[in-house]
Each structure stands twice: as C-alpha cells, then as structure tokens.
C-alpha cells in the first residue's frame, strides 16, 4: 500500500521526537557518569587524608561510633622470612668422619627379620640431627649381597638409619667409589637418593656429572651452601675409559703415587661453583695417609689453592685418625684435616675414637657476607660388643663415661671407661696439632 504525504509527515515527526529523546537520555547518562567519577575521586581523596590522620574508616552500612578509638589501625602482617628480619643469620653444619663398611659394622644391624641399624646409631643421632645440614663419608657401596669387608657392600637399611639419625648428605668420593665397578657405583648412588640422602663427588656417568656440574647446592635459612667432594684416588684403581668423570679427583696420578695435584681440574671445578654465587663453599676431601699423623706438603698446598678459589670449609677423611683443625677467625675459614672414623671396626689404634664436628656459619644480611664464626665438636667412640652390653655401636664419650660413673645398667667396662678418658685427652691433643708424630698409635 502506498503512503500518503500526511502519513509520511507523521512518521517523520515521530522519528524526530524519538531522536531528541535519545539525545536527552545520552546527555543525562554523560552527566551521571561525570558526577560518579567526581564522587569517586572525592572519596579517594577523603580516604587518603583520613588514613594519613590516623582516623578509622567507616565501612558502608555502618554508623559512626559515638567516640573515636585511640588505638592505631592494624598494620599488615610482615611476610618477610624470620632470617631476613635480623641483621645476621647463623646456621650449623654437622660433619662426621668415615663410616667404614666392614663385617663388624654390617653385623651390628643384623636382626631376626633382617637389618636395622637404629640401635647402632641411636646415641649419636642427637648430635647428627641438630645440624641444619649434616654430612659424613660413606666408605663403601650399597650394591647387594654378599655384605661386609670383602666387597665393602652394606644393606640399604644402613642408609635408612642414617637418614633417620639426621644425616642429609654422604660423601661418595673415596677409596671405595668403584670397588664394585661402575655398576656398583650406579647402584650405590641410586640407593642413596632413594633413602632421601644426597651423594657428593661421584657420578654414574658423564651426563650425570654435567647435570650436577660436579657439586651440590643447598639453601638453609637464606644461606646458599655449596658442597663439593674430592678423593685422592679410588683404591689404587684407574677409572674405566668413558667414565673419567665418575669421581672428582685431587691428583692427576691418582692411581699411583699421589704426587701431582690436579690444580687445573680443581681450579676449574671450584670456579664453576663460584659462578653459582654460593654464600659458603664446603669441600669434603678424602686425602692423607691411613693411620698416619703427618699432614703432607701437598695437602697444605691443596688447602691454599682451594681457599684462594673461594672454599671456606675443608673437612677431611681417610687417615682414620683425628687430626689438626685450623680455624682462622679473621678470614672466616676452617680446615679439619681428618675427623677420624665415625663408625668402623675400631680395632686399629686411634681409630676407635673420633669427633662429630659442628661448624658455625654466620651471614651478615646487610653486608651480604658469610663466614665461619666458630666451631665445636662432640667426642665419640666405637664400642665393641665385649666393652658393653654386647651391642656393637657408636656412642658419645662423655655420656658413656657419665653412665659408668653413675652405675647405669648398660654401662661400659672399666677398661673401656679408662680408654675413653685417654681418648678425650688424645682428641684434644690431635685437634691442637700435638699428635705424637708416630706412624700409628698403640693405645
């Protein structure tokens, strides 16, 4: 149907009315938005000045209180870690010597249903567990039966007991690293990790060495601690072709004379460690000569080299005897040449007593510097089954002597008590560097 002019005019008029109505609505909307923005700005300014004046804010829907509170507004919780709230942070590293895998050590955990070394380590667990990080040298393998001295292989339950006693890291770079070949080494490293521990200084293959870069980094309370481990050799054996990086070595002639310090290799590895910017670097060294009090010139040169390359703490094993501890408060460094045997047969003179070392490390959070600020130690003793209640185990000397003096049920024998008293004297002399100078002890 065709539209007439009147109808067209009416429609034209309606369209104009609708257009004007929309324009009015748009203007009202703009005005409302501007007013809202002004109101929000005004509220923000008001809140800012009220908060600056310490006035409590009134939430929407609340009435103003009759009297103003006089307490200050609640401050937001401080989420800064506790160690960063202080100027300094202190941690303690506990270290024990050689755990030698021998027939006597293996048999000390034998039970009617298998192996359990809880009792063997129970007395010293109180000293191991209190360290922020605890480390010792595991001189042996975990690679199946037969167990004992011949293969230096132990049950995995020994690792479980170490973990329960508070040990965190175990040095695997030592004379027994490849006693059972690369397969035995691989089995050992796998067992160590399965027990919740971390091996140091030995690697199943080159790829594993490359991933780790040859060291282990730990962080405790904001302090980054780098552990690196070396050995003088691997029991007179050479590393198989293709596995030259299975263990970190101190000497180029590691399979013969131990005369040529691998300075380039040591320096390269320590500079790799330094590039990761640790706060403190600890070197675990399996070195020196067995049952020998002497500290060689090459050992002294290794100390000098490592300290120049940023090593703060050196902890030695292998001689089976406690040796000198050098602490330099000014430089903030410590070298313990040998901690002795943590747990072993204890039959050779001087090997039945040793120490658990406590190294105090302090970081100045303002200056960003970290150093060794002190050390202490706990004398320990390997009890043979004939010296006590028939249980072969490692104990704290002072506590065992106290038990004897107070006539405890499981006290040691009189001869053992007297030997412990002598051991305390020898430990002090040895740590001070006043060893007899003899090749071996006769006590």
TORMI-222776 format. One line per field, with one value per residue (C-alpha): residue number from 1; residue in three letters; x, y, z. Coordinates in nm, 4 decimals. Layout:
residues N
i = (NUM,...)
aa = (ALA,...)
xx = (X,...)
yy = (Y,...)
zz = (Z,...)
END
This chain:
residues 443
i = (1,2,3,4,5,6,7,8,9,10,11,12,13,14,15,16,17,18,19,20,21,22,23,24,25,26,27,28,29,30,31,32,33,34,35,36,37,38,39,40,41,42,43,44,45,46,47,48,49,50,51,52,53,54,55,56,57,58,59,60,61,62,63,64,65,66,67,68,69,70,71,72,73,74,75,76,77,78,79,80,81,82,83,84,85,86,87,88,89,90,91,92,93,94,95,96,97,98,99,100,101,102,103,104,105,106,107,108,109,110,111,112,113,114,115,116,117,118,119,120,121,122,123,124,125,126,127,128,129,130,131,132,133,134,135,136,137,138,139,140,141,142,143,144,145,146,147,148,149,150,151,152,153,154,155,156,157,158,159,160,161,162,163,164,165,166,167,168,169,170,171,172,173,174,175,176,177,178,179,180,181,182,183,184,185,186,187,188,189,190,191,192,193,194,195,196,197,198,199,200,201,202,203,204,205,206,207,208,209,210,211,212,213,214,215,216,217,218,219,220,221,222,223,224,225,226,227,228,229,230,231,232,233,234,235,236,237,238,239,240,241,242,243,244,245,246,247,248,249,250,251,252,253,254,255,256,257,258,259,260,261,262,263,264,265,266,267,268,269,270,271,272,273,274,275,276,277,278,279,280,281,282,283,284,285,286,287,288,289,290,291,292,293,294,295,296,297,298,299,300,301,302,303,304,305,306,307,308,309,310,311,312,313,314,315,316,317,318,319,320,321,322,323,324,325,326,327,328,329,330,331,332,333,334,335,336,337,338,339,340,341,342,343,344,345,346,347,348,349,350,351,352,353,354,355,356,357,358,359,360,361,362,363,364,365,366,367,368,369,370,371,372,373,374,375,376,377,378,379,380,381,382,383,384,385,386,387,388,389,390,391,392,393,394,395,396,397,398,399,400,401,402,403,404,405,406,407,408,409,410,411,412,413,414,415,416,417,418,419,420,421,422,423,424,425,426,427,428,429,430,431,432,433,434,435,436,437,438,439,440,441,442,443)
aa = (UNK,UNK,UNK,UNK,UNK,UNK,UNK,UNK,UNK,UNK,UNK,UNK,UNK,UNK,UNK,UNK,UNK,UNK,UNK,UNK,UNK,UNK,UNK,UNK,UNK,UNK,UNK,UNK,UNK,UNK,UNK,UNK,UNK,UNK,UNK,UNK,UNK,UNK,UNK,UNK,UNK,UNK,UNK,UNK,UNK,UNK,UNK,UNK,UNK,UNK,UNK,UNK,UNK,UNK,UNK,UNK,UNK,UNK,UNK,UNK,UNK,UNK,UNK,UNK,UNK,UNK,UNK,UNK,UNK,UNK,UNK,UNK,UNK,UNK,UNK,UNK,UNK,UNK,UNK,UNK,UNK,UNK,UNK,UNK,UNK,UNK,UNK,UNK,UNK,UNK,UNK,UNK,UNK,UNK,UNK,UNK,UNK,UNK,UNK,UNK,UNK,UNK,UNK,UNK,UNK,UNK,UNK,UNK,UNK,UNK,UNK,UNK,UNK,UNK,UNK,UNK,UNK,UNK,UNK,UNK,UNK,UNK,UNK,UNK,UNK,UNK,UNK,UNK,UNK,UNK,UNK,UNK,UNK,UNK,UNK,UNK,UNK,UNK,UNK,UNK,UNK,UNK,UNK,UNK,UNK,UNK,UNK,UNK,UNK,UNK,UNK,UNK,UNK,UNK,UNK,UNK,UNK,UNK,UNK,UNK,UNK,UNK,UNK,UNK,UNK,UNK,UNK,UNK,UNK,UNK,UNK,UNK,UNK,UNK,UNK,UNK,UNK,UNK,UNK,UNK,UNK,UNK,UNK,UNK,UNK,UNK,UNK,UNK,UNK,UNK,UNK,UNK,UNK,UNK,UNK,UNK,UNK,UNK,UNK,UNK,UNK,UNK,UNK,UNK,UNK,UNK,UNK,UNK,UNK,UNK,UNK,UNK,UNK,UNK,UNK,UNK,UNK,UNK,UNK,UNK,UNK,UNK,UNK,UNK,UNK,UNK,UNK,UNK,UNK,UNK,UNK,UNK,UNK,UNK,UNK,UNK,UNK,UNK,UNK,UNK,UNK,UNK,UNK,UNK,UNK,UNK,UNK,UNK,UNK,UNK,UNK,UNK,UNK,UNK,UNK,UNK,UNK,UNK,UNK,UNK,UNK,UNK,UNK,UNK,UNK,UNK,UNK,UNK,UNK,UNK,UNK,UNK,UNK,UNK,UNK,UNK,UNK,UNK,UNK,UNK,UNK,UNK,UNK,UNK,UNK,UNK,UNK,UNK,UNK,UNK,UNK,UNK,UNK,UNK,UNK,UNK,UNK,UNK,UNK,UNK,UNK,UNK,UNK,UNK,UNK,UNK,UNK,UNK,UNK,UNK,UNK,UNK,UNK,UNK,UNK,UNK,UNK,UNK,UNK,UNK,UNK,UNK,UNK,UNK,UNK,UNK,UNK,UNK,UNK,UNK,UNK,UNK,UNK,UNK,UNK,UNK,UNK,UNK,UNK,UNK,UNK,UNK,UNK,UNK,UNK,UNK,UNK,UNK,UNK,UNK,UNK,UNK,UNK,UNK,UNK,UNK,UNK,UNK,UNK,UNK,UNK,UNK,UNK,UNK,UNK,UNK,UNK,UNK,UNK,UNK,UNK,UNK,UNK,UNK,UNK,UNK,UNK,UNK,UNK,UNK,UNK,UNK,UNK,UNK,UNK,UNK,UNK,UNK,UNK,UNK,UNK,UNK,UNK,UNK,UNK,UNK,UNK,UNK,UNK,UNK,UNK,UNK,UNK,UNK,UNK,UNK,UNK,UNK,UNK,UNK,UNK,UNK,UNK,UNK,UNK,UNK,UNK,UNK,UNK,UNK,UNK,UNK,UNK,UNK,UNK,UNK,UNK,UNK,UNK,UNK,UNK,UNK,UNK,UNK,UNK,UNK,UNK,UNK,UNK,UNK,UNK,UNK,UNK)
xx = (0.0000,0.1238,0.1801,0.0205,0.2068,0.0284,0.1368,0.4887,0.4892,0.3550,0.6272,0.8912,0.7753,0.7789,1.1337,1.2462,1.0784,1.2495,1.5843,1.5529,1.4533,1.7632,1.9858,1.8395,1.8984,2.2595,2.3179,2.1707,2.3913,2.7072,2.6206,2.5620,2.8952,3.0812,2.9179,3.0049,3.3668,3.3874,3.2355,3.4836,3.7765,3.6427,3.6024,3.9542,4.0994,3.8978,4.0140,4.3763,4.3638,4.1681,4.4202,4.7072,4.5496,4.5100,4.1270,3.9401,3.7484,3.3733,3.2580,2.9452,2.6315,2.7951,2.7191,2.9943,3.0815,2.9989,3.3626,3.6727,3.9058,4.2517,4.4339,4.6352,4.4996,4.6175,4.9345,4.9597,5.1354,5.5101,5.5678,5.9481,6.1182,6.2426,6.6073,6.5761,6.4320,6.7644,7.0959,7.2654,7.1629,7.3512,7.3413,7.5313,7.6862,7.7450,8.0058,8.1216,8.4146,8.4390,8.1598,8.3569,8.1619,8.3137,8.1901,8.1532,7.9564,7.7243,7.6637,7.5801,7.2444,7.1556,6.8182,6.5950,6.3992,6.6699,6.8784,6.8108,7.0847,6.8715,7.0313,7.3847,7.3383,7.0843,7.3170,7.4850,7.1612,7.1027,7.4230,7.3704,7.0075,7.0567,7.2657,7.0974,7.2838,7.4679,7.7259,7.9579,8.1784,8.0241,8.3242,8.1544,7.8843,7.5182,7.5088,7.3633,7.4963,7.7367,7.7735,8.0814,8.4516,8.5306,8.3020,8.2551,7.8823,7.6135,7.2348,7.0219,6.8838,7.2076,7.1126,6.7636,6.9173,7.1479,6.8547,6.6537,6.9550,6.9601,7.2191,7.1457,7.4464,7.7002,8.0398,8.0750,8.4135,8.6590,8.8736,8.5733,8.3846,8.4369,8.5125,8.2242,8.2705,8.0603,7.7529,7.8149,7.8629,7.5398,7.3534,7.5021,7.4053,7.0526,7.0151,7.1462,6.8903,6.6100,6.6840,6.6373,7.0069,7.2289,7.5606,7.8629,8.1523,8.0655,7.8576,7.7160,7.8115,7.9318,7.5772,7.5085,7.8281,7.7345,7.3865,7.5241,7.8285,8.0294,7.8824,7.5653,7.3954,7.1761,6.9891,6.9198,6.7513,6.8527,7.2170,7.3321,7.5785,7.7782,7.9202,8.1978,8.3801,8.7131,8.9170,9.2913,9.2168,8.9915,9.1783,9.4709,9.2447,9.2049,8.8706,8.7322,8.7508,8.4452,8.3912,8.6727,8.4265,8.2836,8.4544,8.6168,8.9935,9.2636,9.5621,9.6496,9.8416,9.5501,9.6161,9.9816,10.1970,9.9639,10.2381,10.0854,9.7994,9.5477,9.5483,9.3809,9.0994,9.0436,9.0549,8.8109,8.5547,8.5797,8.5346,8.2207,8.0994,8.1913,7.9921,7.6746,7.7382,7.7110,7.7325,7.9647,8.1574,8.2419,8.4942,8.4846,8.8287,8.9248,9.3021,9.6145,9.7601,9.5925,9.6905,9.9439,9.9612,10.1593,9.9990,10.1845,10.3099,10.0763,9.7791,9.8856,9.9156,9.5676,9.4299,9.5954,9.4673,9.1111,9.0922,9.2147,8.9328,8.6653,8.6445,8.5567,8.5458,8.7550,8.6556,8.8925,8.8641,9.0663,9.3503,9.1064,9.2609,9.1560,9.3910,9.4507,9.1797,9.2849,9.0345,9.1088,8.8548,8.9882,8.9462,8.6367,8.7783,8.8202,9.0189,8.9687,9.2333,9.0676,8.7676,8.8673,8.6369,8.2732,8.1894,8.4092,8.5887,8.7715,9.0493,9.3428,9.4981,9.3341,9.0533,8.8057,8.7510,8.6676,8.4517,8.1289,8.2245,7.9920,8.0780,7.9047,7.8400,7.7072,7.5722,7.5548,7.2283,7.3081,7.6627,7.5885,7.8991,7.9162,8.1964,8.2830,8.2400,8.3230,8.3323,8.2770,8.2884,8.1461,8.3900,8.2531,8.3695,8.3055,8.2035,8.2869,8.0482,8.2972,8.3131,7.9498,7.6210,7.7028,7.5781,7.8276,7.7564,7.8901,7.8379,7.9190,8.2206,8.1158,7.7697,7.9080,8.1576,7.8807,7.6746,7.9677,8.0247,7.6567,7.6459,7.3878,7.2621,7.4239,7.7463,8.0793,8.3527,8.6172,8.8872,8.6685,8.5952,8.9667,9.0315,8.7571,8.9239,9.2522,9.0713,8.9398,9.2952,9.4217,9.1369,9.2269,9.5950,9.5282,9.2914,9.5532,9.8117,10.0071,9.9977,10.2828,10.4288,10.4370,10.3114,10.0477,9.9157,9.9408,9.6553)
yy = (0.0000,0.3429,0.6004,0.9478,1.2703,1.3114,0.9712,1.0466,1.3708,1.1945,0.9265,1.1925,1.3783,1.0648,0.9835,1.3322,1.3055,0.9716,1.1183,1.4075,1.1715,0.9566,1.2653,1.3770,1.0291,1.0307,1.3743,1.2588,0.9469,1.1535,1.3873,1.0910,0.9340,1.2601,1.3028,0.9468,0.9992,1.3203,1.1433,0.8573,1.0960,1.2919,0.9744,0.8634,1.1955,1.1859,0.8336,0.9326,1.2281,1.0322,0.7488,0.9947,1.1468,0.8013,0.8266,0.4952,0.4330,0.3720,0.0915,0.1200,0.0453,0.1277,0.4211,0.6381,0.5441,0.7887,0.8119,0.7623,0.4709,0.5720,0.2615,0.2758,0.0972,-0.2632,-0.2901,-0.5500,-0.8728,-0.8799,-1.1627,-1.1223,-1.4542,-1.4583,-1.4866,-1.1643,-0.9687,-0.9976,-0.8420,-1.1821,-1.5410,-1.8334,-2.1986,-2.5049,-2.7728,-3.1071,-3.3414,-3.6909,-3.8936,-4.2309,-4.4844,-4.7944,-5.0861,-5.3880,-5.7215,-5.5816,-5.2756,-5.4810,-5.7403,-5.4704,-5.4235,-5.7901,-5.8879,-6.1935,-6.0399,-5.8572,-5.5460,-5.2486,-5.0005,-4.7781,-4.9018,-4.8762,-4.5025,-4.4159,-4.2446,-4.0150,-3.9331,-3.6493,-3.4841,-3.5536,-3.4442,-3.0954,-2.9744,-2.7567,-2.9793,-3.2974,-3.4814,-3.7825,-4.0029,-4.3352,-4.5544,-4.8419,-4.9397,-5.0341,-5.2936,-5.6127,-5.9266,-6.0557,-5.7831,-5.6961,-5.6274,-5.8273,-5.6264,-5.3221,-5.3570,-5.2875,-5.3316,-5.0326,-5.0296,-4.8616,-4.5618,-4.5566,-4.5425,-4.2574,-4.0589,-4.1229,-4.0162,-3.6781,-3.7195,-3.5215,-3.5750,-3.8552,-3.8258,-4.0896,-3.9747,-4.2003,-4.5112,-4.7423,-4.5475,-4.8119,-5.1158,-5.2897,-5.1240,-4.8567,-5.0781,-5.0923,-4.7148,-4.6585,-4.8893,-4.7072,-4.3609,-4.4790,-4.6303,-4.3139,-4.0970,-4.3468,-4.3177,-3.9395,-3.8563,-3.6731,-3.8220,-3.5969,-3.6170,-3.9305,-3.9776,-4.2761,-4.1311,-3.8176,-3.6937,-3.7046,-3.5120,-3.2486,-3.2050,-3.1537,-2.9522,-3.1530,-3.0085,-2.9828,-2.6585,-2.6427,-2.3482,-2.3134,-2.0053,-1.7986,-1.9152,-2.0902,-2.3664,-2.5362,-2.8839,-3.0224,-3.3511,-3.4878,-3.8024,-3.8638,-4.1869,-4.4900,-4.7654,-4.7731,-4.8452,-4.6404,-4.5132,-4.7059,-4.5402,-4.3256,-4.2778,-4.0358,-3.8048,-4.0748,-3.9109,-3.5750,-3.6312,-3.4355,-3.5855,-3.6445,-3.9595,-4.0754,-4.4428,-4.4456,-4.2012,-3.9114,-3.6602,-3.4469,-3.2308,-3.1718,-2.7964,-2.7162,-2.9636,-2.8440,-2.4798,-2.5342,-2.7079,-2.4542,-2.1682,-2.3391,-2.3458,-1.9794,-1.8818,-2.0023,-1.7442,-1.9576,-1.7831,-2.0520,-2.3373,-2.6615,-2.9078,-3.2695,-3.4216,-3.7889,-3.7489,-3.8032,-4.1394,-4.4110,-4.4354,-4.1590,-3.8426,-3.6474,-3.3834,-3.3627,-3.0564,-3.1359,-3.1294,-2.7875,-2.6705,-2.8005,-2.6020,-2.2861,-2.3447,-2.4106,-2.1133,-1.8865,-2.0264,-1.9452,-2.2542,-2.1590,-2.5008,-2.8121,-3.1365,-3.4315,-3.8097,-4.1253,-4.1338,-4.2973,-4.0743,-3.7352,-3.4670,-3.0954,-2.8319,-2.4882,-2.2087,-1.8581,-1.6157,-1.3199,-1.4954,-1.6868,-2.0217,-2.3659,-2.6753,-3.0076,-3.2366,-3.5568,-3.6283,-3.9918,-4.2927,-4.2210,-4.5921,-4.8882,-5.1846,-4.9641,-5.2217,-5.0165,-4.7801,-4.4373,-4.5408,-4.6253,-4.2593,-3.9565,-3.6437,-3.5035,-3.1542,-2.8557,-2.5634,-2.2326,-2.0194,-1.6635,-1.4424,-1.0640,-0.9926,-0.6217,-0.6561,-0.9759,-1.1511,-1.5049,-1.6631,-1.9331,-1.7789,-2.0737,-2.4478,-2.7134,-3.0916,-3.3962,-3.6820,-4.0240,-4.3838,-4.7159,-4.9720,-5.3340,-5.5968,-5.7008,-5.3490,-5.3022,-5.4936,-5.6927,-5.4250,-5.3042,-4.9318,-4.5761,-4.3581,-4.0144,-4.0457,-3.8002,-3.9520,-4.3080,-4.2123,-4.0475,-4.3667,-4.5662,-4.3239,-4.3456,-4.7258,-4.7394,-5.0829,-5.0796,-4.9154,-4.9856,-5.1949,-5.0448,-5.0884,-4.9186,-4.6307,-4.5749,-4.5892,-4.3310,-4.0984,-4.1406,-4.0824,-3.7453,-3.6328,-3.7584,-3.5877,-3.2517,-3.3030,-3.4073,-3.1194,-2.8790,-3.0395,-3.2057,-3.5623,-3.7911,-3.7962,-4.1770,-4.3684,-4.5414,-4.5333,-4.8235,-4.7431)
zz = (0.0000,-0.0929,0.1845,0.1596,0.2384,0.5740,0.6880,0.5761,0.7756,1.0863,1.0670,1.0008,1.3147,1.5292,1.4167,1.5131,1.8542,1.9178,1.8074,2.0501,2.3287,2.2706,2.2703,2.6039,2.7533,2.6320,2.7865,3.1198,3.1113,3.0461,3.3312,3.5656,3.4699,3.5264,3.8667,3.9643,3.8629,4.0614,4.3617,4.3429,4.3201,4.6137,4.8206,4.7334,4.8391,5.1589,5.2399,5.1747,5.4142,5.6754,5.6661,5.6943,6.0016,6.1595,6.1581,6.1451,5.8262,5.8368,5.6161,5.4087,5.6097,5.9450,6.1699,6.3086,6.6659,6.9413,7.0477,6.8398,6.9255,7.0404,6.9174,6.5982,6.2923,6.2480,6.0394,5.7626,5.8607,5.7939,5.5491,5.5495,5.6434,6.0029,5.8979,5.6942,5.9877,6.1709,6.0774,6.0897,6.0216,6.1763,6.0712,6.1899,5.9704,6.1425,5.9947,6.0873,5.9554,5.7816,5.8029,5.7039,5.5581,5.7318,5.8636,6.2153,6.1002,5.8797,6.1524,6.4090,6.2358,6.1976,6.3482,6.3345,6.0464,5.8513,5.9225,6.1469,6.2421,6.4629,6.7853,6.6428,6.5734,6.8412,7.0864,6.8299,6.6472,6.8932,6.7672,6.3977,6.3842,6.5299,6.2371,5.9780,5.7333,5.8316,5.6220,5.6570,5.4415,5.3365,5.2631,5.0896,4.8439,4.8515,4.5779,4.7216,4.8847,4.9930,5.2538,5.4560,5.4285,5.1148,4.8833,5.1112,5.0423,5.3018,5.3201,5.2201,5.5752,5.6800,5.4640,5.6153,5.9622,5.8600,5.7288,6.0450,6.2530,6.0781,5.8011,5.4821,5.2550,5.2161,5.0526,4.7816,4.6517,4.8351,4.8126,4.7629,4.4949,4.2229,4.4391,4.2624,3.9261,3.7602,3.8005,4.1753,4.1832,3.9923,4.2324,4.5319,4.4070,4.3281,4.6772,4.8443,4.6652,4.7291,5.1024,5.0846,5.1018,4.8542,4.7319,4.6925,4.4488,4.2470,3.9310,3.7462,3.4084,3.2330,3.1737,3.5474,3.6170,3.3601,3.5070,3.8570,3.7364,3.9904,4.3099,4.5177,4.6229,4.9344,5.0858,5.4581,5.6054,5.3052,5.3122,4.9941,5.0836,4.8083,4.8784,4.6619,4.7275,4.6048,4.6674,4.6352,4.4486,4.4156,4.5921,4.3504,4.0535,3.7367,3.6117,3.3123,2.9716,2.9162,3.2909,3.3647,3.5427,3.7696,4.0667,4.1467,4.1864,4.3689,4.1855,3.8226,3.9263,4.1419,4.0634,4.1618,4.3593,4.4547,4.3822,4.1069,4.2346,3.9561,4.0083,3.6795,3.7402,4.0971,3.9922,3.7044,3.9240,4.2050,3.9586,3.8319,4.1921,4.2411,3.9297,4.1052,4.3805,4.6964,5.0319,5.1646,4.9992,5.1812,5.0349,5.1539,5.0937,5.1151,5.1438,5.3503,5.4539,5.6562,6.0253,5.9777,6.1850,5.9275,5.7082,5.3782,5.1953,4.9065,5.1444,5.2665,4.9064,4.8283,5.1224,4.9931,4.6390,4.7495,4.9816,4.7021,4.4875,4.7451,4.9672,5.3255,5.4948,5.4287,5.6009,5.5639,5.5980,5.5161,5.7765,6.0287,6.2970,6.4294,6.3002,6.3343,6.2975,6.1709,6.2345,6.1085,6.2634,6.0656,5.7304,5.8414,5.7241,5.8808,5.7818,5.9635,5.8146,5.9375,6.1598,6.2175,6.1877,6.2628,6.2739,6.1879,6.3402,6.5875,6.6233,6.4935,6.7476,6.7429,6.5076,6.7852,6.8741,6.6619,6.6607,6.5217,6.4096,6.4500,6.2191,6.2902,5.9810,6.0021,5.7251,5.7627,5.5824,5.5489,5.4191,5.2260,5.3637,5.5039,5.7090,5.9593,6.3044,6.5283,6.5762,6.8400,6.8465,7.0210,7.1010,7.0009,7.0409,6.8653,7.1264,7.0542,7.1878,7.4582,7.6014,7.6973,7.6892,7.3781,7.1376,6.8786,6.8349,6.8325,7.1410,7.2815,7.5098,7.7804,7.8169,7.8243,8.0934,8.2941,8.2685,8.4062,8.6928,8.7884,8.7555,8.4748,8.3725,8.0257,8.1339,7.9654,8.1216,8.3476,8.0835,7.8242,8.0626,8.1139,7.7392,7.6832,7.9335,7.7457,7.4136,7.5313,7.6017,7.2650,7.0772,7.2302,7.1515,6.7952,6.7198,6.8509,6.6218,6.9008,6.7724,6.8670,6.5142,6.5109,6.2109,6.4205,6.7741,7.0131,7.2514)
END
